[in-house]
Amino acid sequence: MLVKTKEVLKCYHCGEDCQDDLISLDEKHFCCDGCKLVYEILSENNLCSFYTLNNNPGISQRGQIGNDKYAFLDDERTVSKLIDFKDEHVTKVTFYVPQIHCSSCIWLLENLYKLDSSIIRSQVNFLKKEVYITYSNPKISLRKVVELLHKIGYEPEINLNDISHSTKPKKLVDRAMLYRIGVAGFCFGNIMMFSFPEYFSLGKYIETGYHNIFGYINLGLSLPIFFYSSSPFFKNAISGIKQQAINIDVPIALGILVMFLRSAYEILSGTGAGYMDSLGGLVFFMLNGRLFQAKTYDRLSFDRDYRSYFPVAVSKIINGITATIPLSELKTGDRILIRNNELIPADSVLMKGNASIDYSFVTGESEPVVKKSGSTIYAGGKQSGTAIELEVIKNVSQSYLTQLWNNEAFKNKMNESFQTLINKISKWFTIVIIGIALGAALFWMKTDLHKAMNAFTGVLMIACPCALALSSPFTLGNVLRILGRSKFYLKNVTVIEKLAKINIAVFDKTGTITQPNNSRLEYIGENLSIDEMQAVRSLIHHSSHPLSKRIYDDLPVSTILSIRSFKEQAGKGIEGSVDAYKIVIGSFLMTGNKGLIAQGENQTGSRIYISINGNIQGYYSVRNEYRKGFEEVIKALKKQHFQIAILSGDNDSERDYLNEIIGKNAAIHFNQSPMDKLKFIKTLQNQNNKVLMIGDGLNDAGALMQSDVGICISDNINNFSPACDAIMEATEFKKLPKFIRIAKSAKHIIYTSLCISILYNLIGLSFAVQGILSPVVAAILMPISSVTIIAFT
């Protein structure tokens, strides 16, 4: 009597068993109303291609709690602790979403704007399982954003008790990978134990019944390996084929399938012992190789996002005295002073002063936002105008600053990367390997079926396109980390690739190749009264320019007066009103030509003129002190066949010295405005040059942005530009040629590792096509090749 078994329906969204067929839509079945709702949302917004990227990619909605769960997000005080940034138009927030597990998750979360037009942008960090969301706050609230994530199955983890520690990295453990390795290792070890008679050719001495039992036990032990432990290889291979792409898991999955079917046939038919030990070894060693790769990626990411820091300092007010401290020492409750053009390093409250905040670093919009006393000012903004005092309310988040630094609004045009080239090679490599495997199998099938099997599986196992794919990310990732330890911080790995192609180095002068803090000042002109000195010092107090700080320290008065107006013109100077004085400090052209006439223009050094109420009272003669190792840097760059150029906003009083160091035919231009510097960079690029610009981030932001690579020198001041590609501590200036040489060597390392990988594959394939390479040996060698590439890079 035949018993008809009831067909078990699978949920179209999450893949779990459906208890009945009552919940259905569009001839698709769902395990609960929640999964059906998610499907409806995606269907209504033409996002059902989500289901084609992976099998059952969704998260089960069974038993989800109602939306009242998020009522606490209506409280503004709670919201203020969660968000990264907020103004009248947009809010930025970062959520930890533990459900992120595959490419479908990334695709769906980065298309949130299609589900709700109020969401402007969303970006996923897969390694950290985080999603960065920017939304229009007049149109949607944070609660609604969280509820939308909840509806589609990606509920963010919000632990209010841990908000103050949210900047710490989350330790993510892929337990599923560990379980698969454990199962594969257990089964592999036992299969080897039951295969000992075959290893020592003792099978003929064992009774047939026991011989068959050992084979059946091995077959049983191989089932968890095939259906559970190796499932990621099959899922990734199927996903790639669905997207009409052959990824590196296709040959691996094909090899596992052929080996399992062939072994099962031999065991069940009694014609052989099969290769279940090879199958177990392959999966076990491959999973361990993947775990090793993942751990190495995590390490690189961790070093980059949490151990690196922006080499800038901040002015902390301690008992009324301003002291410079490292950014890493800034704590909640500290009072800090932010001058014109300085970055706000942490979320703070405005305590004193008139704040006009440029949030272009955060939003890309350069229109300053005026803030009143008591207002919250978010990290990443820049003060435009007079100095302000802030009280820190959140600890500095290095990962948040790194995220802002990588803002799309400040990304240069990308060059074609090494990774793009390697991805193309890996794609064709996989296709060629499958062709070789099939060809070898057909060749040996005529004479020796056993060799045909060994040749086919051996070729698929020994060939390692993943070793090719690893060459670029691990080389560039390690170079990024090494340079970071040497206090040379790069925005991303693409900068290394661009730096390797540079042929012209352009230097800004003041603050870049000179040391403003060590400049020798000499005041020439009419003596200033105490009131005039106090007025001048009070105005300079609000400027972040290195020479302004130098003059501030030189003036023999201590009182700081309140000012009525303040304006700073990049590359020219500052002006403002203090008490009854209208003061202009800067270049001769800016201060006008009334009063003291400049004398001795051939004198060495720059000049900073002081005009009070329309009359030039005098000027500071600044004798520049060049950075230690400047001459050696120029010589080393010349040896590397770089062309050198220098751009300066000062007069040409130091032309002779620079000509002697760089050469009379070198491009040295003085009296350059920020726009002149930008145009000069453009001219060089129009001549098919790759240009490196080194500046201090104050008057050369445009040139830094325009250049192929822009490096900002940091000198115990918080003034670097978001337009730069790299930040270098001033103390490491003498190492600049070495840093460039390391970047260039990365290119050679990548190509050398490619050659090693190809050589390994050619040698391995020469043995594999002969059918003399055991599949288990091939399975061991494949992850070893990946480890070798990682160790070499």
C-alpha positions in Angstrom: 0.0 0.0 0.0 1.5 3.3 -1.1 1.2 6.2 1.4 1.1 9.6 -0.2 3.4 12.0 1.7 2.4 15.6 2.1 4.6 18.0 0.1 6.5 20.4 2.5 6.1 23.9 1.2 9.1 26.3 1.6 8.7 30.0 2.3 9.6 31.9 -0.9 11.1 34.7 1.2 13.2 33.0 3.9 13.1 29.3 3.0 11.6 28.0 6.2 8.9 25.4 6.3 5.3 26.6 5.8 2.8 25.2 8.3 0.1 25.3 5.6 -0.6 26.8 2.2 -3.0 29.5 3.4 -0.5 32.3 3.2 0.2 32.8 -0.5 0.5 35.5 -3.1 1.4 35.5 -6.8 1.5 31.6 -6.6 4.2 31.9 -4.0 3.9 30.5 -0.4 5.1 32.2 2.8 5.6 30.9 6.3 4.0 33.9 8.0 2.3 37.2 7.2 5.6 39.1 7.9 7.5 37.3 5.1 4.5 38.0 2.8 4.5 41.7 3.8 8.2 42.0 2.9 7.6 40.3 -0.5 4.7 42.8 -1.1 6.9 45.7 -0.3 9.6 44.6 -2.6 7.1 43.7 -5.4 5.4 47.1 -5.2 8.8 48.8 -5.6 10.1 46.5 -8.4 12.8 45.1 -6.2 12.0 41.4 -6.6 15.4 40.8 -8.2 16.5 40.6 -4.6 15.3 36.9 -4.8 17.5 36.1 -7.8 20.8 37.0 -6.1 20.7 34.1 -3.6 18.3 31.2 -2.7 15.8 32.3 0.0 17.9 35.3 0.9 15.3 36.9 3.2 15.1 36.8 7.0 12.2 35.0 8.7 9.6 37.4 10.0 7.8 34.8 12.1 7.2 36.0 15.6 8.4 39.6 15.0 7.2 42.1 17.6 4.9 44.9 16.6 6.0 48.4 15.8 5.3 49.8 19.3 8.6 48.3 20.1 10.3 51.4 18.7 8.1 54.1 20.5 11.2 55.1 22.4 12.7 56.5 19.2 10.1 59.4 19.4 12.2 60.8 22.3 14.5 63.5 20.9 17.1 63.0 23.7 17.4 59.3 22.8 17.6 60.0 19.1 20.4 62.6 19.7 22.5 59.8 21.3 22.1 57.5 18.3 22.6 59.8 15.3 25.9 60.8 13.7 24.8 64.1 12.3 21.6 66.3 11.9 20.7 69.6 10.4 17.5 71.2 9.0 17.5 68.9 6.0 19.3 65.6 6.5 20.2 63.1 9.3 23.0 60.6 9.2 22.9 57.4 11.3 24.9 54.2 11.6 23.2 50.9 12.5 24.7 47.5 13.4 22.6 44.9 11.5 23.6 41.4 12.5 21.3 39.8 9.9 23.6 40.9 7.0 24.9 37.7 5.5 25.1 37.7 1.7 25.2 39.8 -1.4 21.4 40.0 -1.5 21.4 41.7 1.9 23.9 44.3 0.6 21.8 44.9 -2.6 18.6 45.4 -0.7 19.9 47.6 2.0 21.7 49.8 -0.5 18.4 50.2 -2.4 16.4 51.5 0.5 15.7 54.7 -1.3 13.5 52.7 -3.7 11.4 51.6 -0.8 11.1 55.1 0.6 12.2 58.2 -1.3 12.8 60.0 2.0 16.0 57.9 2.3 18.7 59.7 0.4 21.5 57.2 0.6 22.4 53.9 2.3 25.8 52.1 2.3 26.7 48.8 3.7 30.0 47.8 5.4 29.7 44.0 5.0 32.7 43.1 7.2 31.4 45.1 10.2 27.7 44.3 9.4 26.9 48.1 9.5 24.7 50.2 7.3 25.2 54.0 7.0 21.9 55.8 6.3 21.3 59.4 5.2 17.6 60.4 5.2 15.5 63.6 4.9 14.4 64.4 8.4 11.4 66.7 7.4 9.9 63.7 5.5 10.7 60.7 7.8 11.7 60.1 11.4 14.4 57.8 12.8 11.6 55.6 14.2 10.1 55.2 10.7 13.6 54.3 9.3 14.1 51.6 11.9 10.5 50.3 11.3 11.2 50.1 7.6 14.4 48.0 8.3 12.3 45.9 10.7 9.6 45.3 8.0 12.1 44.0 5.5 13.8 41.7 8.0 16.9 43.7 8.9 16.2 44.9 12.5 19.1 47.0 13.7 20.6 46.2 17.1 20.0 49.2 19.4 21.3 48.8 22.9 20.9 52.1 24.7 23.1 51.0 27.6 26.0 50.7 25.2 25.5 54.0 23.3 28.5 55.6 25.0 30.7 52.7 23.8 29.3 52.6 20.3 32.6 53.7 18.8 34.3 50.4 19.9 34.5 47.7 17.3 32.1 44.8 17.5 33.8 41.4 17.6 32.1 39.5 14.9 32.3 35.7 14.9 31.1 33.7 11.9 29.7 30.8 14.0 28.2 29.1 11.0 31.7 28.9 9.4 33.2 27.4 12.6 30.4 24.8 12.8 31.0 23.8 9.2 34.7 23.4 9.9 34.0 21.4 13.0 31.6 19.0 11.2 34.0 18.7 8.2 36.9 18.0 10.5 35.1 15.4 12.6 33.8 13.5 9.6 37.1 13.8 7.7 39.1 12.3 10.6 36.7 9.4 11.0 36.6 8.7 7.3 40.4 8.5 7.3 40.2 6.1 10.2 37.8 3.7 8.3 40.0 4.1 5.2 43.2 2.8 6.8 42.8 -0.7 5.3 42.7 1.0 1.8 45.8 3.1 2.6 47.9 0.0 3.5 46.3 -2.2 0.8 44.8 -4.4 3.4 41.3 -4.4 1.8 41.8 -7.8 0.3 42.4 -9.3 3.8 39.2 -8.0 5.3 35.9 -9.9 4.9 33.7 -8.5 2.2 30.9 -7.7 4.7 33.2 -5.5 6.8 34.7 -4.0 3.7 31.3 -2.9 2.5 30.3 -1.7 6.0 33.4 0.6 6.1 32.4 2.0 2.7 28.8 2.6 3.8 30.0 4.3 7.0 32.3 6.6 4.9 29.4 7.4 2.7 27.2 8.3 5.7 30.0 10.5 7.2 30.4 12.3 3.8 26.7 13.4 3.7 27.1 16.1 6.4 30.2 17.3 4.6 28.5 17.4 1.2 25.1 18.8 2.2 26.2 21.1 5.1 29.9 22.0 5.3 30.3 22.5 1.5 27.0 24.4 1.0 28.7 27.9 0.9 30.7 26.8 -2.2 27.5 25.7 -4.0 25.5 28.8 -2.9 28.2 31.1 -4.2 28.6 29.2 -7.4 24.8 29.1 -8.1 24.6 32.8 -7.3 27.3 33.7 -9.7 25.8 31.6 -12.5 22.4 33.3 -11.9 24.1 36.7 -12.4 25.8 35.3 -15.6 29.2 35.3 -14.0 31.6 32.4 -13.3 33.2 33.1 -10.0 36.0 31.2 -8.3 33.6 28.8 -6.4 32.3 27.3 -9.7 35.2 24.9 -10.3 35.4 24.1 -6.5 31.7 23.2 -6.4 32.0 21.2 -9.6 34.9 19.2 -8.2 33.1 18.5 -5.0 30.0 17.3 -6.8 31.9 15.0 -9.2 34.0 13.6 -6.4 30.9 12.8 -4.3 28.9 11.3 -7.1 31.8 9.2 -8.3 32.6 8.0 -4.8 29.0 7.2 -4.0 28.7 5.2 -7.2 31.9 3.1 -6.4 30.8 2.4 -2.8 27.2 1.5 -3.7 28.1 -0.6 -6.7 31.0 -2.3 -4.9 33.5 -1.4 -7.6 35.8 0.7 -5.4 36.4 2.5 -2.1 35.6 6.0 -3.4 37.4 9.2 -2.5 35.4 10.3 0.5 38.6 11.0 2.4 39.7 13.4 -0.4 36.2 15.0 -0.3 36.4 15.5 3.5 40.0 16.8 3.2 39.1 19.2 0.4 36.2 20.8 2.2 38.0 20.9 5.6 41.1 22.5 4.2 39.2 24.9 1.9 37.0 26.1 4.8 40.1 26.7 6.9 41.6 28.6 4.1 38.5 30.8 3.8 38.5 31.4 7.6 42.1 32.4 7.4 41.4 34.8 4.6 38.4 36.3 6.5 40.4 36.7 9.7 43.2 38.5 7.7 40.6 40.8 6.1 39.1 41.6 9.5 42.5 42.4 10.8 43.2 44.8 8.0 39.8 46.4 8.4 40.3 46.6 12.2 43.7 48.3 11.9 42.4 50.7 9.4 39.2 51.8 11.1 40.0 51.7 14.8 43.8 51.8 15.4 44.5 54.5 12.8 43.8 58.0 13.9 43.9 61.4 12.2 47.3 62.9 13.2 45.8 66.1 14.3 45.7 67.9 17.6 43.0 70.0 19.3 43.3 73.1 21.5 41.9 72.1 25.0 41.1 74.9 27.5 42.4 74.0 31.0 41.8 76.5 33.7 41.6 79.3 31.1 44.8 78.3 29.5 44.9 76.8 26.0 47.0 73.7 25.5 47.4 71.5 22.5 46.7 67.8 23.1 46.5 64.7 20.7 43.0 64.0 19.4 43.1 60.5 21.0 43.2 62.1 24.5 40.0 64.2 24.0 37.3 63.1 26.4 33.6 63.8 27.1 33.3 67.0 29.1 36.5 68.7 27.8 36.3 72.3 26.8 38.0 73.0 23.4 38.9 76.0 21.3 38.1 75.8 17.6 39.5 78.6 15.4 38.7 79.6 11.8 38.9 76.7 9.3 39.6 74.1 12.1 37.7 70.8 12.2 35.2 69.9 15.0 36.6 66.5 16.0 33.7 65.3 18.2 30.0 66.1 18.8 29.9 69.1 21.1 27.8 71.9 22.5 28.5 75.5 21.6 29.5 77.4 24.9 30.9 80.6 23.6 31.3 82.5 20.4 29.6 82.9 17.0 29.6 79.6 15.2 29.3 79.5 11.4 29.8 75.8 10.6 30.8 74.5 7.1 29.4 71.0 6.9 30.7 70.3 3.4 32.9 67.6 5.0 29.7 65.8 6.0 27.1 66.7 3.4 29.0 68.0 0.5 27.1 71.3 0.8 29.5 74.3 1.5 26.9 76.8 2.7 27.8 77.7 6.4 25.2 77.0 9.1 24.9 79.6 11.8 24.6 78.1 15.4 23.5 79.8 18.6 24.9 79.2 22.1 23.7 75.9 23.5 23.3 74.3 20.0 24.7 70.9 19.2 27.6 70.9 16.7 28.4 67.6 15.0 31.8 66.2 14.3 33.2 66.8 10.8 32.1 70.4 10.5 34.6 73.3 10.1 34.3 76.7 11.8 34.2 79.7 9.5 34.8 82.9 11.4 35.9 83.8 14.9 37.1 81.2 17.4 34.5 79.3 19.4 34.5 77.3 22.6 32.8 73.9 22.7 32.1 71.3 25.3 32.5 67.7 24.1 29.5 65.5 24.6 30.6 62.4 22.6 33.9 60.7 22.4 35.9 60.9 19.2 34.9 58.2 16.8 37.8 57.4 14.5 35.7 55.2 12.2 33.2 58.0 11.8 36.0 60.5 10.8 37.4 57.9 8.4 33.9 57.5 6.9 33.6 61.3 6.4 37.1 61.4 4.9 35.9 58.9 2.3 32.8 61.0 1.5 31.8 60.7 -2.1 31.8 64.5 -2.4 35.6 64.6 -2.0 36.7 61.6 -4.0 39.0 62.2 -7.0 38.5 60.5 -10.3 39.6 56.9 -9.8 42.2 55.3 -11.9 41.8 51.8 -13.2 42.9 49.6 -10.2 45.1 46.6 -10.0 42.0 44.8 -8.6 40.0 45.4 -11.7 42.8 43.8 -13.8 43.1 40.8 -11.4 39.3 40.3 -11.4 39.4 40.0 -15.2 42.3 37.5 -15.0 40.5 35.5 -12.4 37.3 35.3 -14.4 39.0 34.0 -17.6 41.3 31.8 -15.5 38.2 30.0 -14.1 36.8 29.4 -17.5 40.1 28.0 -18.8 40.6 25.7 -15.8 37.1 24.1 -16.3 38.0 23.6 -20.0 41.4 21.9 -19.1 39.7 19.7 -16.5 37.1 18.5 -19.0 39.8 18.0 -21.7 42.0 16.0 -19.3 39.0 13.8 -18.3 38.0 13.1 -21.9 41.6 12.2 -22.8 42.1 9.6 -20.0 38.6 8.2 -20.2 39.5 6.2 -23.2 42.2 4.3 -21.5 41.9 4.6 -17.7 38.7 5.7 -15.9 40.5 6.0 -12.6 43.1 8.4 -14.1 40.3 10.4 -15.8 38.6 10.9 -12.4 41.9 11.9 -10.8 42.8 14.3 -13.6 39.4 16.0 -13.6 39.2 16.5 -9.9 42.9 17.2 -9.5 42.8 20.0 -12.1 39.8 21.6 -10.4 41.4 21.3 -7.0 45.0 22.3 -7.7 44.1 25.4 -9.8 43.6 28.4 -7.5 42.1 31.5 -9.0 41.5 32.7 -5.4 45.3 33.1 -5.0 45.2 35.5 -8.0 42.3 37.4 -6.5 44.1 37.8 -3.1 47.3 39.4 -4.6 46.0 42.9 -4.8 43.8 43.4 -1.6 46.4 41.8 0.7 49.3 43.7 -0.8 47.5 47.0 -0.7 45.9 46.4 2.7 49.3 45.6 4.2 51.0 48.6 2.6 48.1 50.8 4.0 48.8 49.4 7.5 52.6 49.7 7.2 52.4 53.4 6.1 49.8 54.1 8.9 52.3 52.8 11.5 54.8 55.3 10.0 52.3 58.1 10.5 51.4 58.4 6.8 47.7 57.9 6.6 46.0 57.2 3.3 42.3 57.6 2.6 42.0 54.2 0.9 44.0 51.6 -1.1 43.3 53.4 -4.4 45.7 56.2 -3.3 48.5 53.6 -3.2 47.8 52.7 -6.9 47.7 56.4 -7.9 50.8 57.3 -5.9 52.7 54.6 -7.8 52.1 56.4 -11.1 53.2 59.9 -10.0 55.9 61.7 -12.0 55.7 65.3 -10.8 55.8 66.5 -7.1 54.5 70.0 -6.4 55.2 71.6 -3.0 53.4 74.4 -1.3 56.0 76.5 0.6 54.7 78.1 3.8 53.7 75.4 6.4 54.7 72.6 4.1 58.5 72.8 3.4 58.9 75.5 6.0 58.4 75.2 9.8 56.2 78.1 10.9 56.7 77.4 14.6 60.5 77.8 14.2 60.3 80.9 11.9 62.4 83.9 13.0 60.2 87.1 13.4 61.4 90.6 13.3 59.0 93.6 13.6 60.0 96.6 11.6 58.0 99.9 11.7 56.3 102.2 14.2 56.0 100.8 17.7 52.5 99.7 18.6 50.9 100.9 21.8 49.7 98.4 24.4 46.1 98.9 23.3 47.1 98.3 19.6 49.0 95.2 20.5 46.1 93.8 22.4 43.8 94.5 19.5 46.2 92.8 17.0 46.6 89.8 19.3 42.9 89.5 19.8 42.2 89.4 16.1 45.0 86.9 15.4 43.7 84.7 18.2 40.9 83.6 15.8 43.1 82.6 12.9 44.4 79.0 12.5 47.2 80.0 10.1 50.6 78.8 11.4 52.2 82.3 11.0 49.2 83.9 12.8 49.9 81.6 15.8 53.6 82.5 15.6 52.9 86.2 15.8 50.3 85.6 18.5 53.0 84.0 20.7 55.4 86.8 19.9 53.3 89.7 21.1 54.1 90.7 24.7 50.5 91.1 25.9 48.0 88.6 27.3 44.6 90.2 27.3 42.1 88.9 24.7 39.5 91.4 23.7 36.1 90.6 22.1 36.0 91.5 18.4 33.1 92.9 16.3 34.0 91.3 13.0 36.4 88.9 11.5 37.3 87.8 8.0 40.1 85.6 6.6 41.0 85.6 2.9 42.8 82.5 1.9 46.4 83.3 0.9 46.0 87.0 1.7 45.4 87.7 5.3 42.8 88.6 8.0 40.8 91.7 8.8 38.4 92.7 11.6 37.3 95.3 14.1 38.5 95.4 17.7 37.3 98.3 19.9 38.0 101.5 17.9 40.5 99.8 15.6 39.9 98.5 12.1 42.8 96.1 11.6 44.1 94.3 8.5 47.0 91.8 8.7 48.5 90.2 5.7 50.1 90.9 2.3 51.1 94.4 1.2 48.4 94.4 -1.5 45.7 93.5 1.1 46.7 96.1 3.6 46.9 98.9 1.0 49.6 101.5 0.3 49.0 104.2 2.9 51.5 104.9 5.6 54.7 103.0 5.8 56.1 102.2 2.4 57.8 98.8 2.0 61.6 99.1 2.0 64.4 96.7 1.2 62.2 94.3 -0.9 65.3 92.3 -1.8 65.6 91.3 1.9 65.4 87.6 2.6 62.1 86.4 4.1 58.3 86.9 3.8 56.5 90.0 5.1 53.3 90.2 7.1 52.0 93.8 7.1 49.9 95.4 9.9 47.4 98.1 9.0 45.5 100.0 11.7 42.6 102.3 10.6 43.9 102.4 7.1 47.6 103.1 7.8 50.4 100.5 7.6 52.1 100.7 11.0 54.8 98.1 10.2 55.5 94.6 9.2 56.8 91.3 10.5 59.8 90.0 8.5 59.6 86.3 8.6 62.8 84.4 8.0 61.7 80.9 7.1 63.2 77.8 8.7 63.0 74.9 6.3 62.0 71.5 7.5 64.8 69.2 8.6 65.6 66.9 5.7 64.1 69.2 3.0 67.3 69.1 0.8 67.6 65.3 1.2 63.9 64.9 0.2 64.4 66.9 -3.0 67.6 65.0 -3.8 65.9 61.6 -3.2 62.9 62.5 -5.4 65.2 63.6 -8.2 67.0 60.3 -8.0 63.5 58.7 -8.5 63.2 60.8 -11.7 60.6 63.2 -10.3 60.1 66.6 -11.7 59.9 69.2 -8.8 57.8 72.4 -8.6 57.2 74.8 -5.7 54.2 77.2 -5.4 54.2 80.0 -2.8 51.8 82.7 -1.8 54.9 84.7 -0.5 57.2 87.1 -2.4 60.2 85.8 -4.3 62.8 86.8 -1.7 63.9 83.1 -1.3 64.1 82.3 -5.0 67.9 82.0 -5.0 68.0 79.5 -2.2 65.3 77.4 -3.8 66.9 77.5 -7.2 70.1 76.2 -5.6 68.3 73.3 -4.0 65.9 72.4 -6.8 67.7 73.7 -9.9 67.5 76.8 -11.9 65.2 75.2 -14.5 62.7 74.0 -12.0 59.2 75.5 -11.9 59.2 77.9 -8.8 56.3 80.3 -8.7 55.7 83.0 -6.1 52.7 85.3 -5.2 50.4 82.4 -6.1 46.7 82.6 -5.0 44.8 79.4 -4.3 43.2 79.6 -7.8 46.7 80.0 -9.3 47.8 76.8 -7.7 44.8 74.9 -8.9 45.3 76.2 -12.5 49.0 75.2 -12.4 48.1 71.6 -11.4 45.5 71.5 -14.2 48.1 72.7 -16.7 50.5 69.9 -15.7 47.7 67.3 -16.0 46.8 68.5 -19.4 50.3 67.6 -20.5 49.6 64.0 -19.5 51.5 64.2 -16.1 50.5 62.5 -12.9 50.8 65.2 -10.2 51.4 64.9 -6.5 50.5 68.0 -4.5 51.9 68.4 -0.9 50.4 71.2 1.1 49.2 72.2 4.6 45.5 72.1 3.8 44.9 75.8 4.4 45.2 77.7 1.2 45.6 74.8 -1.2 42.4 72.7 -0.8 41.6 73.3 -4.5 45.0 72.2 -5.7 44.9 69.1 -3.3 41.5 68.2 -4.8 42.6 68.7 -8.4 45.9 66.8 -8.1 46.1 63.0 -8.7 47.3 62.6 -5.2 47.0 65.3 -2.5 49.1 65.0 0.7 48.3 67.2 3.7 51.1 68.0 6.2 49.9 68.0 9.8 51.8 70.1 12.3 50.1 69.9 15.7 47.1 71.8 14.3 43.6 70.7 13.4 43.5 72.1 9.8 43.7 69.3 7.3 41.5 69.3 4.3 38.9 66.7 3.4 40.1 67.2 -0.2 43.4 65.5 0.5 44.1 61.8 -0.2 46.7 61.4 2.5 47.7 63.0 5.8 51.4 62.9 6.9 52.7 64.0 10.3 55.2 66.8 9.8 57.8 64.9 11.8 57.8 62.2 9.1 58.3 64.6 6.2 61.9 63.4 5.5 60.4 59.9 4.8 58.3 61.1 1.9 60.5 59.5 -0.8 60.5 56.2 1.1 56.7 56.3 1.3 56.5 56.9 -2.5 59.0 54.1 -3.1 56.9 51.7 -0.9 53.8 52.6 -3.0 55.7 51.9 -6.2 57.0 48.6 -4.8 53.4 47.5 -4.1 52.9 47.4 -7.8 55.9 45.1 -8.3 54.8 42.9 -5.3 51.3 42.5 -6.9 52.7 41.5 -10.2 55.3 39.2 -8.6 52.7 37.5 -6.5 50.6 37.1 -9.7 53.6 35.4 -11.4 54.1 33.1 -8.3 50.4 32.2 -8.4 50.5 31.4 -12.1 53.7 29.4 -11.8 52.2 27.4 -9.0 49.1 26.7 -11.1 51.2 25.7 -14.1 53.3 23.2 -12.1 50.3 21.8 -10.3 48.3 21.5 -13.5 51.2 19.6 -15.2 50.8 16.9 -12.6 47.1 17.0 -12.4 46.4 16.5 -16.1 48.5 13.3 -15.9 46.1 11.9 -13.4 48.9 11.1 -10.9 47.9 13.8 -8.4 45.7 12.5 -5.5 42.6 14.7 -5.0 43.4 14.9 -1.2 46.9 16.3 -2.0 45.3 18.8 -4.4 42.8 19.7 -1.7 45.7 20.5 0.7 47.8 22.4 -1.8 45.0 24.7 -2.9 44.6 26.6 0.4 48.3 26.4 1.0 48.8 28.4 -2.2 46.5 31.1 -0.8 48.4 31.2 2.5 51.7 31.4 0.5 50.4 34.5 -1.4 49.2 36.2 1.8 52.6 35.5 3.5 54.5 36.7 0.5 52.6 40.0 0.2 
